[in-house]
């Protein structure tokens, strides 16, 4: 996973330990965060595998690149410690088993949402950093504002719309944020451009790659073309023809695969090996999350709301929304929504633990993925609730948006409005912001007209 390389606003929360120093080397902070973010997703896969094994489910082999990530990250960590405390003191600490100042204590980087790490002394006197289950993300409100600056003049400042007719149906005032009118027809352009624009020249020259069912694929392909670099996109073979044609129009190199997460990840790994392209994950990427958070920043500037409803697929948009709203308007309630046929986030929130998506069945083709390692902790800690909606209600919402507002919105984009029509939305909020996330749907085919 690619990680934001520069976090100038980070403030280390290190305390002085035996033989240690207060504070840390600035470059060291970035290396530790880089280490945590790169290693944690692989540990996450292992944790999911252990849970599947405990439940008696089939377990896929753990990703072989884990060993490489661990080895390189341990080297980076040692170099950070050397820069922080000096060669002589580092050698002394390693020989005495003291490790890093404050060994065996939990560390927190003040980044808006904490990254928890446990430092433990091993039998060989070495100190290792182990990301814990509570690990979260590095994205801060400052990152969202930085993304907004990168997007200024590039992405569209999409309008908000209202309708007295739809207000009456929902029993409250609704403010629709029209990301279906964004470039590529979806909010995804924000995160993709922020990620691509953030790349140093050397990394950008390698091109970018991802897997996506459609909107992120289009967004990354366009962002790459705008920067003049290659884009390699892995897409499921059952992708909507409209979205496939759009990705092709942006000159991306497309690889089709079986419509399973395992097949997508396997095909993407092969593309990375063959091309050396930089991965821009559809949602579990700090740069992408920050970019998506700009939707909420704009909405809060355009209208006064006391709640926001956002669809949940992998959770990138809703995570960015949480960060933007909690840092800007903390009293605004945050709700997620997803189809009843792909309700892993609702089940995870109810259980208090991550539950992967299995066998999704819904017309909302952009909401079929599991939550990410970066996104799940944010949603777990900051959502009021998650409303599940059946496909018939989504179809009704799509038709109402077209008839009353003249907006063409795809199923995954209309589900937020559908949630306001559902009895499951038990909220006393009277002014609700609804993010219409995308409009990439063939109207003639979908409505049969």
N, C-alpha and C positions, 0 to 999 in steps of 0.2 A: 504494500500500500504506500502510495506517495503521501507525504506529509508536508505541511507548511514549513518551509525551511527557516523562516525568520519570524520570531515572536518577540519583538522588542519590548512589549509591555509586560513580559513575564516578571514576576517577583518571586524569587525563591523563598520558601518557608523553612529553610534549613536552620537548625539550632546548632550551636557549637557542641561537639561531643569530645570525648577524650582525645587529646592531641589534635583536635580539629580546628576549623576556622568557621567564623560566622559568615554566611553568604556563600556564593559559588561563582565560578568563572562564567561570564555571560555565554561564551561559546559552549561551555559545558552544559548549561541549562538546555540549550537547543539539542545537544547530542543526547542527553538523557531522554528528553521528550521524543526525539526521533527514535531512540531505542525502544521506548515503551510502545509507541504507536506502531512500529514495524513488527514487534514481537507479539503484541497482544492479540491481533486477529488470528494468528496461528494457534496460540494457546486456546483461543475461543473455539476453534475447530475441534481441538482435542477435548475440550470440555463437553461440547455437543456430542462428540463420538462416545465419550464415557456415559453420558445420559442415555443415548440411544442403546448402548450395550446393556445398561441397567434396565431399560424398558423392554429388552428383548428384540430390538429392531436391528435390521441390517446396518452395518457400519462401513462407510467407505474408508479406504486407506487414508491416513493422515498425510497431508501435503509434504512431499519430499523436500521442498525448499526450506522447511523449518530449520533444518540443521545449518544451512548456509546463513540464514538470517541470524540465528543465535550466535554463530561463530563471529560474523562480522560485527554484530551489535555489541558483543562482549569486548571486542577490540576497541570499538568506539567508546564504550564506557570506561575502559582502563585509561584511554587517552584523555578523556574528560577529567578523570580523577587526578591524573598526572598534572594536567593544566591547573587544576583547582588547588592542589596542596603541595605540588613540587615533587621532583624525583626522589629526594632523600626521604621526605616524610611518607611518600607513598610506599617506598621500599620498607620503611619501618612498620607501617600499618600492616602490610601484607605479611611480614615476618612475625608479627605479634598477634595476628588475627583480629586486629582492631577494625579493619575494613574502612568504610567511609565514616566520617563523623556521625555519631548517633546510630551506629550499627544496631540492627534489630528493632528499629523504630519505623513507624509508618511515616512516609513523606507525602506532602501535598504541595503541588505547584498551584499558586493562586492564578488560575486561568479562567475564571468565570465558572467553570465546572471542574471539579477536582480530578486529577489523575492520582489514583492511589497506588503506591508501590511498597512492597515489603522488602527490606534489606535483611539478609540473613547470612550469618557466618557459616561456612561449610567446613568440613573436616580438614580441608587442605589449607585453611587459613585465608581462603579467598572470600571476597564478599560479592554476592550476586544480587542483582535487582530482578524481582519477580513481579510482574504486573498482577494485581489481584482481580478477583471477580468484580470488584466495585469499580474497576477502571472505567474512565469516561473519555471525554474528548477534549481537545485543546482549543476548540473554537470559543472566542470571546466576542463580546459586543464590539470591541475595537476591530476585530477581524471582519465582522459584518459591515461596519462602516468603511473599512478599507476596500471591501468588495464593492460597496456602493460607489466608491470613487472610481474604481476600475471600470465599472459598468456605465458610468455617467457618459452620455453621448454615444454609447454603443448599444445597450439594451433599450427597449422602449419603456417609458414610464406609463404603464397600462392604466386605463381609466377605471373608475368605480361606477357602478350602475345601481339604480334602485327601481322598485316597482311596487306601487300600492296594491296591485292585484296579488303579487307573490307575498307581500307582507301579510295580507289578510289570510292567505292560505296557511302561512307559517305561524300566525298568531303573534308576530313580533316584527320589528323593522329589520330588514336584511340589507346589507351593503355588499354587493358583489365585486370582488377584485378580479378583473378580466384578464387573467394570464393566458387565456385562450387566444388573445390578440397579440401576444408576445412574438418575437422572432421565432421561427420554426413552429409557431402555434402552441407553445408551451413554456411554462416557467423554467424548464430545464436549461434554457440558454444561459440563464444567469449563472448557475453553478459551473457550467461547462466553460464559459468565457472567463470566469474568475480563475478557474484552475489553469487554463491554457495561458492566460495573460500573466500568471504568477510564475511560470516556468522560466528558469534561467536559460540563456541562449543555448548552452551546451546540451541541456536536457531537451529543449524544444526541437533541436535539430534531429533528434532520434525519432520524432513523431510521437503520437499518442495512440492509445488503444483502450477499448472498453468492451463490455458486453451489455446489451440493452434490447428490450422488446420494441423500442421505437423512438420515443421522444428524446431520451438522453443520447441515443445514437445520432439523431438529426442534429441535436444541439452541439455535440462534440465535433461532428463532421463540419458543421458551419464554422464553429470557433477555430478549428484547425485551418480551414481554408482561409479564413480572415487573417490568420497569422502567417500563412504561407508554409504550413508544415503538413506532413502526412497524417491521416487518420485511418486506423485499422479497427473495424467494428465487427464484433461477433454478434449475430442475431439468431433467434430461434427460427426454424424452418417454417413455422406457422405464423410468422409475423404478419400483421395486416399489410396487404399490398400497397396501400396508400403510404404507409410509413417506410416501407422498403424503397419505394420509388423516390421518396423525399431524400433518403440517405444517399441513394445513388446519384441524385442530382447535385450533391455537394462534393462529388468526386472522392468519396471514401472508398477504401478497399474493404469489401464485405466478405465475411466468412459465415456461412449458414451452418447450423448444427441442430441436434435434437432439442426439443423444447423442454429441457430439464436444467435445473441450476448446475448439476454436476457436469452435464455436457457443455454448458456455456463456459464454466470455469476451466474445464479441460481444454477446450478449443482456444480460449483466451491465453492460457499458459503456453500453448504451442505458438501462438502468434507472437507473444512476448519473446520467447526463445529465438524465434527466427528473425525478428525485426529489431529487437532491443528497444521497442517503443515504451513510452512512459504510461503506466496505467492511470487512468482517471476513472475511478469507480463511480457508478451511477449515483450512489448515495453515501457510502461509507468512506468519505474522503473529506478531510477538514476544510479544504478549499471549496469543495462543492457545497457543503453545508453552509459555509459562510455566504456564498453567493445566493443560495436559496433564501437565506434569512432576509435578504433585501426586499423580498415581496412584502413581508410584514412591516418593515420599516416604512415603505411607501404607503401601505394601507393605513397605518397609524397617523401618517402625515395628511392623508386625504380625507379621513372620516373619523368621527368619534365613535368608538365601539366599546362594549363591555364584555364581549366574548368573540373568539375567532374559531372557526371550524376549518380543519385542513384534512385532506385525504391522507391515508397512510399506505404506502407500499413498502419501500425500504426504510422510510422515515427521514430522509434527508431534508425535505421541505419542512416537515413539522419540527424537526430538531432545530433547524435554522430559525423557524418561527418562535420556538421556545426561547432561544437565546436572545433574539431581537426584542421580543415582548417583555420578557422578565427583566431585561436591562433598561427598557424604555417606558413601559406602562405595566408595572408589576401587578396591578389590580385586575387586569384583563384576564378572564378565564380562558383556558386553552382546551379545545376538544379535538380529538381525532375521530376519523370515521373510516370504515372499511367495509367491504362486502361480507355478507354472511358466509359466502362460499370461499372466503380467503381471510379469515378472522384471526390470524395468528397473533396480531398485536393485542387484540381484546383478550384473548386467552392468556397471553403472557402477562398482561397487566393484572388480570384477575388472580392468576397463580402467584404473582410476585417473582416470577423467574422467566427467563427466555424460553419460548416454545417455538421451534422452527415451523415454517410453512410446509405443509405436505398436501399434495393433491388439490390445489386450488381449483375452484369451478365457479367462474363468474364472467360476466361480459366486460368487467373492468380490467382490461388486459394490461394496464399500467400498474396494477396493484397486486401482482401475483407473487412478489418476492418476499423473503423473510426480512425481518429487521436486521440491522447491522450491529456490529460490536460497538461502534461509536454512537449509533443512534438510540439503541435500546435503553441505556441508562438515562439518557436525557428524557425520553418519553416517560419512562417509569417514574421519574422524580417530579415531573412538571405538568402532567396532564390532569385535568379534572375528571375526564372519563373518555371512553371510546364508544362511539355509537355504531352499531352494525346495521346495515341496510340491505334489503333483498334487491335482486336485479329488477324486478317489476317497478319498484319505487324509483330506481335509478332511471329507467326508461321514461317514467312519468316526468321526472325532473328535467330530463333532456328536452322533452317535448314542450314543457312549460317555458323553459328558458328560450327556446326557439320562437314560440308563439308570442310570448309577452315582451321579450327583450330583443328578439331578432338575433340571438347569439347561438352559434353552432358550437356545442360543447360535447366532447367525447364522454363516454361513461365514467372513466376514472376522474374526469374533471367535474362532472355533475354530481358526484356522490355527496359532496359537502352540502349542496342545496337539498338533496334527497334526505339527508340526515335531519334537516330542520322540519321536514314533513313527517318525520317518524316519531311515534310515541316514545321511542327510546331517548329522545333528546329532552330530558327532564331538567331544564335549566330555567332560572328566573331572569336570565339576560334578556333585555329588551332591544338592544341594538347589536346585531350579530354580524361580524364580518365573515363572508364566505369566499374562500379562494377557489375560483374556477380555473383549474390547473392546466387545462389543455383543450384544444379544439380540433385535433387531428382525427376526424371520423368522416367516412363517406356518407353524406346525408341521404343520398338516393338509396344506397344499399341498406342503411340502418333503418330508415323510416319506411322503406318500401314504397317510395313515391317517385 
